[in-house]
C-alpha cells in the first residue's frame, strides 16, 4: 500500500509514519514530490492492522497497491525517474543513444567503433563480451579481454560502456569495468542473477524476455530494486510471435504501457526487434515519437564480416545518418 501525505504535512509527521512502519518490521520508501510526499509500504501489511494510520497527523489517504511489483511501480514513485550513468542521464528530457557491435571481436574494431559512434552523437558504447548464443558452436565472446578493450575505449573517447552479463561470474568481472550492466532477454527471469545485479551497485539495463508479459518484466525489475538498486532502465527488444518477416515483433505499445505502470526509463532496441538493417531507421523514429527515452543500436565497421548479427548492424555512415534523421523527432518530443 501507499500512504499519501497531505500537501502541508510536516517532516516530523512524515518521520513518525516512517518510524511506525519500520518499527513493525516493514520497509518504508519515501517519494517526495513537488507538492506531496508518498510513503510506500513493502512487506506484510497485516502487521499494521489496528494502527489507524489514516487517522494520524498529516495523512491524507491510503491507497492499496494490487500489483506484485512495488518499488518500480508508478504509484510508489509518481514522478518519472532520471537515471544517472557516468556522464549521461537517461529519462525525461534526454535522448540516450547506445551504439556498438553485437560482439567485441578485437581491440582495433572496438576503438574504431567507439570513435565513430561518439562522433555521431552516442553517449554509450555497447558491446558484447559475453554472448549467450542459440548454438553452442557460435562465437561466445572474448569475456574479460573484451571488457578491457571497452574500458580502453571509454578512456579514449569518454563514452560510457554497457555490456551484457550472463552469469554470476561474468557479473562479478564486468562490475569492475562497466558503467552499466545489461541483463539480456534470455536471462530476464534468471532470478539469482537479478538479485546479484541488485547488490552490485552498478546501473542495470533490463531487456524484456522473448515471451514475457509486461507484468513479468516489471517483476524482474522488482527483483533488482528489492536488493537496493533502483538505477534500472528497461529495454523493449521485440517479443516472439508467429510473424517471420522480422526477427522479433516490436511491441511499440510497451512504451506507453510502461509509462503508465512504472517510473523507470525505457529504451527501444530496433536492431533485435527487426533483425533487418533497413527497418531500423523507421522503427527508431516511431520509438522516439511514442515516448521512448532512447535507443540501443548495433553498429559495426564492416557488418558483412561481423561474427554476430551482421544483417541487423548499421555501418558508421548509416548510424550517423540515423542520428541526424532523429533530431526533429527528438526536438518534438522535448529531448536533447
C-alpha positions as CSV (number, residue, x, y, z in Angstrom):
1,X,0.0,0.0,0.0
2,X,1.0,3.7,-0.2
3,X,0.3,6.4,2.3
4,X,-0.3,9.8,0.7
5,X,0.5,12.7,2.9
6,X,-1.3,16.0,2.9
7,X,0.4,18.8,1.0
8,X,1.2,20.7,4.2
9,X,2.4,17.6,6.1
10,X,5.5,18.4,8.2
11,X,8.8,16.5,8.1
12,X,8.1,15.4,11.6
13,X,4.7,13.9,10.6
14,X,6.3,12.0,7.7
15,X,9.1,10.8,10.0
16,X,6.6,9.4,12.5
17,X,4.8,7.5,9.8
18,X,8.1,6.1,8.6
19,X,9.2,5.1,12.1
20,X,5.8,3.4,12.7
21,X,6.2,1.3,9.5
22,X,9.8,0.3,10.2
23,X,9.1,-0.5,13.9
24,X,6.6,-3.1,12.7
25,X,9.3,-4.8,10.6
26,X,8.2,-3.4,7.2
27,X,10.1,-1.2,4.7
28,X,9.2,2.4,4.1
29,X,10.0,4.1,0.8
30,X,9.6,7.9,0.6
31,X,8.9,9.6,-2.7
32,X,9.0,13.4,-2.2
33,X,7.2,15.2,-5.0
34,X,6.8,18.9,-5.7
35,X,3.5,19.1,-3.8
36,X,3.0,15.9,-1.8
37,X,5.0,13.1,-0.2
38,X,4.1,9.5,-0.7
39,X,5.2,6.7,1.7
40,X,5.3,3.3,0.1
41,X,5.0,0.3,2.4
42,X,6.7,-3.0,1.4
43,X,6.1,-6.2,3.5
44,X,3.3,-7.9,5.4
45,X,0.8,-5.1,5.8
46,X,-1.3,-7.1,8.3
47,X,1.3,-6.1,10.8
48,X,-0.2,-2.6,10.7
49,X,-3.7,-3.7,11.5
50,X,-5.1,-1.6,14.3
51,X,-2.5,1.2,13.8
52,X,-5.2,3.5,12.3
53,X,-2.7,5.2,10.1
54,X,-5.4,7.2,8.2
55,X,-6.1,9.0,11.5
56,X,-2.5,10.1,12.1
57,X,-1.3,13.7,11.7
58,X,-0.5,14.7,8.1
59,X,-2.1,11.6,6.4
60,X,-4.4,12.3,3.5
61,X,-5.4,8.8,2.4
62,X,-4.2,5.2,2.0
63,X,-4.2,3.6,-1.4
64,X,-3.9,-0.2,-2.0
65,X,-1.3,-1.4,-4.5
66,X,-2.6,-4.5,-6.1
67,X,0.4,-5.2,-8.4
68,X,3.0,-7.5,-7.1
69,X,5.8,-5.1,-8.0
70,X,6.1,-2.1,-5.7
71,X,9.4,-0.3,-5.9
72,X,9.3,0.1,-9.6
73,X,5.6,1.0,-9.5
74,X,4.5,4.5,-10.6
75,X,2.1,4.5,-7.6
76,X,5.1,4.4,-5.3
77,X,7.1,7.0,-7.3
78,X,4.7,9.2,-9.4
79,X,7.5,11.3,-11.0
80,X,9.4,9.6,-13.8
81,X,12.9,8.7,-12.8
82,X,16.1,10.0,-14.4
83,X,18.9,7.5,-14.1
84,X,22.5,8.9,-14.0
85,X,25.1,6.7,-15.6
86,X,28.6,8.1,-15.7
87,X,28.3,11.5,-17.5
88,X,24.9,10.7,-19.0
89,X,21.3,10.9,-17.9
90,X,18.5,8.6,-19.0
91,X,14.9,9.7,-18.7
92,X,12.6,12.6,-19.4
93,X,14.2,15.5,-21.3
94,X,17.1,13.3,-22.6
95,X,17.6,11.2,-25.7
96,X,20.0,8.4,-24.9
97,X,21.9,6.6,-27.8
98,X,23.8,3.4,-27.1
99,X,25.7,2.0,-30.1
100,X,28.3,-0.5,-30.9
101,X,28.9,-4.1,-32.1
102,X,26.8,-7.1,-31.0
103,X,30.1,-8.8,-30.0
104,X,33.5,-7.4,-29.2
105,X,35.8,-9.1,-31.8
106,X,39.2,-7.5,-31.3
107,X,40.9,-4.4,-30.0
108,X,41.1,-2.3,-33.1
109,X,37.4,-2.7,-34.1
110,X,36.3,-1.6,-30.6
111,X,38.4,1.6,-30.7
112,X,37.3,2.3,-34.3
113,X,33.7,1.9,-33.5
114,X,33.9,3.9,-30.3
115,X,35.3,6.9,-32.1
116,X,32.7,6.7,-34.9
117,X,29.6,6.4,-32.6
118,X,30.9,9.1,-30.4
119,X,31.3,11.4,-33.4
120,X,27.7,10.6,-34.5
121,X,26.3,11.5,-31.1
122,X,26.1,8.4,-29.0
123,X,26.7,8.6,-25.2
124,X,27.3,4.9,-24.7
125,X,29.4,2.2,-26.3
126,X,27.5,-1.1,-26.2
127,X,29.3,-4.3,-26.9
128,X,29.1,-8.0,-26.0
129,X,32.0,-9.5,-24.2
130,X,29.8,-12.5,-23.0
131,X,27.5,-13.8,-25.7
132,X,24.6,-16.1,-25.0
133,X,24.1,-17.9,-28.4
134,X,21.5,-20.3,-29.6
135,X,24.2,-22.6,-30.9
136,X,27.0,-23.8,-28.6
137,X,29.3,-23.6,-31.5
138,X,28.8,-19.9,-32.3
139,X,31.2,-17.2,-31.1
140,X,30.7,-16.8,-27.4
141,X,32.7,-13.6,-26.8
142,X,36.1,-12.5,-25.6
143,X,35.0,-12.2,-21.9
144,X,37.3,-10.2,-19.7
145,X,39.7,-9.4,-22.6
146,X,36.7,-7.8,-24.4
147,X,35.9,-5.8,-21.2
148,X,39.5,-4.5,-21.1
149,X,39.1,-3.3,-24.7
150,X,35.9,-1.5,-23.8
151,X,37.5,0.2,-20.8
152,X,40.3,1.4,-23.1
153,X,37.7,2.8,-25.5
154,X,36.0,4.6,-22.6
155,X,39.3,6.2,-21.6
156,X,40.0,7.3,-25.1
157,X,36.5,8.7,-26.0
158,X,34.7,9.5,-22.8
159,X,31.8,7.2,-23.7
160,X,30.1,5.2,-21.0
161,X,30.2,1.5,-21.6
162,X,27.4,-1.1,-21.3
163,X,27.9,-4.8,-21.6
164,X,25.6,-7.9,-21.1
165,X,26.3,-10.3,-18.2
166,X,25.1,-13.9,-18.4
167,X,26.2,-15.5,-15.1
168,X,27.3,-14.6,-11.6
169,X,30.9,-15.0,-12.6
170,X,30.6,-12.6,-15.6
171,X,28.7,-10.1,-13.4
172,X,31.4,-10.0,-10.8
173,X,34.0,-9.5,-13.5
174,X,32.0,-6.9,-15.5
175,X,31.3,-4.8,-12.4
176,X,35.0,-3.9,-12.3
177,X,34.9,-2.4,-15.8
178,X,31.4,-1.2,-17.0
179,X,29.3,1.8,-16.2
180,X,26.1,-0.2,-16.8
181,X,25.4,-3.9,-17.0
182,X,22.8,-5.4,-19.2
183,X,20.6,-8.3,-18.3
184,X,19.6,-9.9,-21.7
185,X,16.3,-11.2,-22.8
186,X,17.3,-14.8,-22.2
187,X,18.2,-14.0,-18.6
188,X,15.2,-11.7,-17.7
189,X,13.9,-14.3,-15.3
190,X,17.2,-15.6,-14.0
191,X,16.2,-14.5,-10.5
192,X,19.6,-15.3,-8.9
193,X,21.3,-13.1,-11.5
194,X,18.8,-10.4,-11.0
195,X,19.4,-10.4,-7.2
196,X,23.1,-10.2,-7.6
197,X,22.7,-7.3,-10.1
198,X,20.7,-5.6,-7.4
199,X,23.6,-5.9,-5.0
200,X,26.4,-5.0,-7.4
201,X,25.9,-1.2,-7.2
202,X,26.0,-0.7,-11.0
203,X,23.1,0.6,-13.0
204,X,21.2,-2.1,-14.9
205,X,19.7,-2.2,-18.4
206,X,17.0,-4.9,-18.2
207,X,15.8,-6.3,-21.6
208,X,12.3,-7.8,-21.9
209,X,12.2,-11.6,-22.3
210,X,11.3,-13.3,-25.5
211,X,7.8,-14.2,-24.4
212,X,7.5,-12.1,-21.2
213,X,4.4,-10.1,-20.3
214,X,4.9,-6.6,-19.1
215,X,4.0,-7.5,-15.6
216,X,6.6,-10.3,-15.6
217,X,9.1,-7.8,-16.9
218,X,8.3,-5.3,-14.2
219,X,8.5,-8.1,-11.6
220,X,12.0,-8.9,-12.9
221,X,12.9,-5.2,-12.3
222,X,11.5,-5.5,-8.8
223,X,14.0,-8.3,-8.0
224,X,16.8,-5.9,-8.8
225,X,15.2,-3.0,-6.9
226,X,14.4,-5.1,-3.9
227,X,18.1,-5.7,-3.4
228,X,18.8,-1.9,-3.1
229,X,19.5,-0.9,-6.7
230,X,16.8,1.3,-8.3
231,X,19.1,2.5,-11.1
232,X,17.2,0.4,-13.7
233,X,16.5,1.1,-17.3
234,X,14.0,-1.1,-19.2
235,X,14.6,-2.1,-22.8
236,X,11.9,-3.4,-25.2
237,X,13.6,-5.5,-27.9
238,X,10.7,-7.3,-29.5
239,X,8.8,-10.4,-28.5
240,X,8.4,-13.8,-30.1
241,X,5.2,-14.2,-32.2
242,X,4.1,-16.2,-35.3
243,X,5.5,-13.5,-37.6
244,X,8.6,-14.4,-39.6
245,X,9.1,-11.2,-41.7
246,X,11.2,-9.7,-38.8
247,X,13.4,-11.4,-36.2
248,X,11.0,-10.4,-33.4
249,X,7.8,-8.4,-33.2
250,X,8.4,-5.0,-31.7
251,X,5.8,-4.2,-29.1
252,X,5.7,-0.4,-29.6
253,X,2.7,-0.2,-27.2
254,X,5.0,-1.3,-24.4
255,X,6.4,2.3,-24.2
256,X,3.1,4.0,-23.2
257,X,2.1,1.0,-21.0
258,X,5.4,1.2,-19.1
259,X,4.9,5.0,-18.8
260,X,1.6,4.3,-17.1
261,X,2.7,1.5,-14.9
262,X,6.3,2.4,-13.9
263,X,8.6,5.4,-13.2
264,X,11.6,3.7,-14.9
265,X,13.0,4.9,-18.2
266,X,12.5,2.7,-21.3
267,X,14.7,2.3,-24.4
268,X,14.0,0.5,-27.6
269,X,16.3,-1.9,-29.4
270,X,15.4,-1.7,-33.1
271,X,18.2,-4.0,-34.1
272,X,17.0,-7.1,-32.3
273,X,13.4,-6.1,-32.8
274,X,13.7,-6.3,-36.6
275,X,16.8,-8.2,-37.4
276,X,16.9,-6.2,-40.7
277,X,19.2,-3.2,-41.2
278,X,16.7,-1.4,-43.5
279,X,14.0,-1.4,-40.8
280,X,16.0,0.2,-38.1
281,X,15.5,3.9,-39.1
282,X,11.7,3.9,-39.3
283,X,11.4,1.8,-36.1
284,X,13.7,4.3,-34.3
285,X,11.7,7.2,-35.4
286,X,8.5,5.5,-34.1
287,X,10.2,4.8,-30.8
288,X,11.1,8.4,-30.2
289,X,7.7,9.6,-31.3
290,X,5.8,7.3,-28.9
291,X,7.9,8.4,-25.9
292,X,11.0,6.1,-25.6
293,X,13.9,7.6,-23.7
294,X,16.4,6.4,-26.2
295,X,17.8,3.6,-28.4
296,X,20.4,0.8,-28.3
297,X,21.6,0.1,-31.8
298,X,24.0,-2.3,-33.2
299,X,26.8,-0.7,-35.3
300,X,29.8,-2.4,-36.8
301,X,32.6,-1.1,-39.0
302,X,32.1,-4.0,-41.5
303,X,28.7,-5.7,-40.9
304,X,29.3,-8.2,-43.7
305,X,32.3,-9.6,-41.7
306,X,30.6,-9.4,-38.2
307,X,30.9,-12.5,-36.1
308,X,27.4,-11.9,-34.7
309,X,24.3,-10.1,-36.1
310,X,25.8,-8.6,-39.2
311,X,22.5,-8.3,-41.1
312,X,21.0,-6.0,-38.4
313,X,24.1,-3.9,-37.8
314,X,24.4,-0.4,-39.2
315,X,27.6,0.9,-40.8
316,X,29.2,4.0,-39.3
317,X,27.7,6.1,-42.2
318,X,24.2,4.7,-41.6
319,X,24.4,5.3,-37.9
320,X,25.4,8.9,-38.4
321,X,22.6,9.4,-40.9
322,X,20.2,7.8,-38.4
323,X,21.2,10.3,-35.6
324,X,20.6,13.2,-37.9
325,X,17.2,11.9,-39.0
326,X,16.2,11.6,-35.4
327,X,16.9,15.2,-34.5
328,X,13.5,16.6,-35.4
329,X,11.7,13.8,-33.6
330,X,13.8,14.3,-30.5
331,X,13.0,18.0,-30.6
332,X,9.3,17.4,-31.0
333,X,9.5,15.0,-28.0
334,X,11.3,17.6,-25.9
335,X,14.5,15.6,-25.7
336,X,18.1,16.7,-26.0
